[in-house]
Amino acid sequence: MQREVSIQVDTHDKAGNFIGWLWVDNTNMSVALVKNGLASVHFTGEKSQYASSLKSAEESAKTQKLGIWKDYVEPEKEEKKEEERTKCEKRKQSNLVTPYERQVNYEEVVVTEVTPEGTFYVQKISEGPKAEALFAKLRQEFQVNPPPSRRLHS
């Protein structure tokens, strides 16, 4: 069964895959899948221009217990708050970071090389004295035991 479809490309990911929307008979297929309980809203969809449609479709599917939501039980608000408090306490105790928390750990570095492909290499400034000591040791070793000088014949 062939159908005429249209796509709306918003962007692409690191692998070059298109990120966007598929329309069949003027129906946004993402919204239709969510509305029928065949998919849930990904957090990236919450930032899209169709976020309100996606959210209302998901709420409708949950209410009607369709598809993936057939066994869904709405947690009570107090249970959610208590569960969140417990999670926060566990995170504090174990120093775990959730995807929503950003743990910043700055290191002072010097960029030593940038390749044409955009890869870059750095050296930690705190490890500079170690590197200098190693180079001094290597220079001393080469002075005491210089490599043999050979001419290469072609």
C-alpha positions in Angstrom: 0.0 0.0 0.0 1.7 3.1 -1.2 0.9 6.6 0.2 2.1 10.0 -0.5 3.9 11.4 2.5 5.8 14.6 3.3 8.6 15.1 5.7 9.7 18.1 7.6 13.4 18.0 8.5 14.3 20.1 11.5 18.0 19.0 11.9 20.2 15.9 11.8 22.1 14.0 14.5 25.8 13.3 14.8 25.5 10.2 12.6 23.8 12.3 9.8 20.3 10.9 10.4 17.4 13.3 9.8 15.4 14.6 12.8 12.0 15.8 11.9 8.4 14.9 11.3 6.5 12.6 8.9 3.1 13.6 7.6 0.6 11.2 6.0 -2.7 12.6 4.7 -2.0 15.8 6.7 -1.6 13.8 9.9 1.5 14.2 12.0 2.5 10.5 12.5 4.4 11.2 15.7 1.3 12.7 17.3 -0.8 9.8 15.9 1.5 7.1 17.3 1.5 8.8 20.7 -2.3 9.3 20.7 -2.8 5.6 20.0 -0.5 4.5 22.8 2.1 3.2 20.5 4.8 5.6 21.6 5.6 8.0 24.4 6.9 11.5 24.1 10.7 11.8 24.1 12.1 14.7 26.1 13.4 16.3 22.9 9.8 16.4 21.6 8.9 18.6 24.6 11.0 21.4 23.0 9.5 21.1 19.5 6.8 23.2 17.9 4.4 20.2 18.3 5.1 19.8 22.1 1.5 20.7 23.1 0.0 18.3 20.6 2.3 15.5 21.7 1.6 16.1 25.4 -2.1 16.2 25.0 -2.0 13.0 22.8 0.0 11.2 25.5 -2.4 12.3 28.3 -5.3 11.1 26.2 -3.6 7.7 25.6 -2.8 7.4 29.3 -6.4 8.3 30.3 -7.8 5.7 27.8 -5.1 3.2 28.8 -4.2 2.5 25.2 -1.2 0.5 24.0 1.9 1.0 26.2 -0.3 2.7 28.8 -2.7 -0.2 29.3 -1.4 -1.0 32.8 -0.4 2.6 33.7 -1.4 3.8 37.1 -1.1 7.5 37.8 1.1 8.0 40.9 -0.3 10.2 43.5 1.3 13.6 43.9 2.5 13.0 47.5 4.0 9.7 46.5 5.9 11.5 43.7 7.2 14.1 46.1 8.3 11.5 48.6 9.9 9.4 45.9 11.8 12.5 44.6 13.0 13.3 48.1 14.3 9.8 48.6 16.1 9.9 45.2 17.7 13.2 46.1 18.9 11.8 49.4 20.3 8.7 47.7 22.1 10.8 45.1 23.6 13.1 47.7 24.8 10.0 49.7 26.3 8.3 46.6 27.3 11.4 44.7 25.4 10.2 41.6 24.4 12.7 39.0 21.1 12.4 37.1 20.8 13.3 33.5 19.2 16.6 34.6 22.1 17.6 36.9 25.3 18.8 35.5 28.4 18.2 37.6 31.1 20.6 36.6 34.8 19.6 37.1 37.1 22.2 35.6 40.7 21.3 34.8 43.3 23.9 33.6 44.6 22.7 30.3 46.7 23.8 27.4 45.6 22.9 23.9 48.6 21.2 22.3 47.1 20.3 18.9 44.0 20.7 16.8 43.6 18.4 13.8 41.9 19.4 10.5 39.0 17.1 11.5 38.4 19.1 14.6 39.9 16.6 17.1 42.0 18.4 19.7 44.5 17.3 22.3 45.2 19.0 25.6 47.7 18.7 28.5 46.7 19.2 32.0 48.6 22.1 33.5 48.8 20.3 36.8 50.8 17.5 35.1 53.2 20.0 33.5 56.0 19.5 36.0 55.8 15.8 35.6 56.1 16.1 31.8 59.1 18.6 32.2 60.9 16.2 34.5 60.3 13.3 32.0 61.7 15.4 29.1 64.7 16.5 31.2 65.4 12.8 32.0 65.1 11.9 28.3 67.4 14.7 27.3 70.0 13.6 29.9 69.7 10.0 28.7 70.3 11.0 25.1 73.3 13.1 26.1 74.8 10.1 28.0 73.8 7.5 25.4 73.3 9.2 22.1 71.7 7.1 19.4 74.1 5.7 16.8 74.4 7.9 13.8 74.0 5.9 10.6 73.7 7.0 7.1 70.9 5.4 5.2 71.9 4.2 1.7 69.4 4.4 -1.1 
